[in-house]
Amino acid sequence: MLTTSEKEQIEKEIRQVPVKKAACIEALKIVQDHRRWVSDEGIQDVADILEMSAEEVDSIATFYNLIFRQPVGRHIILLCDSISCYVMGYKELHQQIVQLLGIQYGQTTPDGRFTLLPNPCLGTCDHAPALMVDHDLYRDLKKEELENILAKYT
């Protein structure tokens, strides 16, 4: 069941677009901002408010790689694995993150702090390698910097 706050935010998004369906991604992002992921119930709730089928909403949610359809950690690490990042040290960063956190792609640390996901492009090829933690972008990374970066997120 959507909270009053979620409904109000979604209604605000609906008022900004010509048809309700056009607010789908924003509605999913609102639900995710409140819950950290979008459950099947969340899909149905968004479908109801946007007058769409749950299948239509789910197809959008599963296409958009930043909508999470299963529980994730408090902080999402997106490690860029583009060719630019790969050439500039992606493998060393990936190995260091795996060593520091003890998780692989798609996994969450046992304490629920981090989820590690690959990302095909963070749009900063001129400063590769790169990763994002939540909305924070880190560029020109060295593996030695990772421990200090991760320590910022509790």
Beta strands, then each sheet from edge to edge (+ up, - down):
strand 1: 75-80
strand 2: 114-119
strand 3: 131-133
strand 4: 136-138
sheet 1: 2+ 1+ 3- 4+
end
